[in-house]
Amino acid sequence: MPPPYPVGETVTILRPGPPVEDDYGNDVPGPDTETQVAGCAVWPRTSNEDNQARAQVIEGLNLVAPYGTDIRPHDRVKIGDLIYEVDGDPGDWASPLTGTKAATQVSLTRVTG
């Protein structure tokens, strides 16, 4: 069954706004625009630690959103109170047998420490 899922999660896509000029005349990304997407599935992908130079944790999630969701490699995704970076290009899933447009799958990563 493709999304949106009736009891799925609502996530927020955060995309940098149009450039604005800072105090020094440089263009910097404007305030984020927010887009909510309902009916998504989210599950853990991976997690690992790097304790060589500091206590760092890298957490990964998979996100499945309705087919054609406008999400890009430089976006961020807010799930609950946590913000994740989009890891690579999202992929749209469609059946090669029926043409059913199933979902958009996104890999997410969050680094702490």
N, C-alpha and C positions, 0 to 999 in steps of 0.2 A: 504494500500500500504506500504510494508516494505521499510526501508531506503536502499540505500542512497536517500535522497530527493533532487530533482533538485534545489530547492532554500534554502536548509538547510544550517546550519552553519558548518564551518570548525573549529574543536577544536584541541588542541594539548595535547597529553598525555605526561606527564613528569614522567619518571621513573628513580630512583637513579641508577647511573652507578656502575660498579664493585668497590669494596672497594679499597681505597688508604690509604697510611700511612700518618698520620699527623706529625707535628714537634716533638711530644712526643712518636712516635712509635705505636700509636693506629690506628686501622683500622676504617676509617670513610667512609661513602658513597661517591662514586666518583661523578663527574659531571653528571647532568641529561642527559639522552638520550631523544630526542624529536621525537614523531611520530604524524604526522597530519592525522586526520580522517575527510573526507569531507562528506557532506550530512546528518548531524546530526540534530535532533530536540532537542531543549532546552526550558524548561518552568519552572516557579517558583513552588516550592513545599511548602515551609513554611518560615517564618521569625519570630523571636521573640527577645525580649530584656531582659537583666538582668541588672537592675539598683541598685542592692543591694550594691555591693562593688565598682562597676565601671560601666561605660557606655559600655556595651557589646551587640553586635548584632550578632545573629546567623542566617545565611541565607542558605536556602536549594534550590537546583535545581534538576530537573529530566533531564537526558540525555538519548536519544535513538540514538544508533549508529547501523551501519550495523551488522547483525548477525555474531557472532564469533570474533568481535573486541577484540584484546588482551589488556584487561584492568584489572588491579589487585587491590586488596584492599589497597595496600600501595602506589599506584600511585597518582599523582595529575593531574588535568585537567585545562588547561588554556583556558578560553573563553574570547575573546577580550583581555582586559588588566588585568583581574582578574584571580586569581588562587584558585581553589577549591580542597578540599580533597575528595577522594573517600570514601564514607560512607558505609562500609560493602562490601559484595560480589556482583559483578554485576550478572545479571540474563539473560540468553539467552531464548528468547521466541520462541516457535515452536508450530504450530497448532496440537492439538491432533487428529483432524479430517482428515487433508490433509497432515500433515508432513511439511508444508511450514515453512521454517526457517525465522521468521519475523524480529527480532531485538535483540540487547543487550541493556538492560536497566540498568542504573547506577544512584544511588543516590549520590548527591554531597553536601558538606557542606563547608561554609566559615565563620570563626569567626573573628570578628574585635573588638577591644577595650579591 
